[in-house]
Amino acid sequence: MTGHATTALLTTTDAPLPSRSPRYIFTRLAPITRSIFHQGDDPLLSYLNEEGQTIEPEYYAPVLPLVLVNGAEGIGTGWSTSIPNYNPRDIVVNLMRTGA
């Protein structure tokens, strides 16, 4: 994602106070994002609404399992995980080979 933040100037009786509020942050998808999240899936997604404006989807549906691209490692109560990261090209080849 790429984006920028804008700020509002809130004034008090004492002195002006610059402030950043989450509602002033705007983002947009980077062009490469459409390589991971297919545009044809957009109508299937459930979009969030903030202050009367449709913003981002509640979740995205990637064309590749990103946990295999990024890997994961962590520990929880009684459980642990260690998933190595893989080359995205290898993931695509194996997905096509298995017919997924």
LINVENKA-V802626 format. One line per field, one symbol per residue. psi: psi as a letter, one per 40 degrees, with the letter a starting at -180 (. if undefined). A space follows every 50 residues. Layout:
psi=???
This chain:
psi=iiaiiiiihhiiddiihiihideehhiihidededdhhdeedeeihiihh fehhbiidiigieihdddddiihiiaheiiihhiiihddddddddddee.
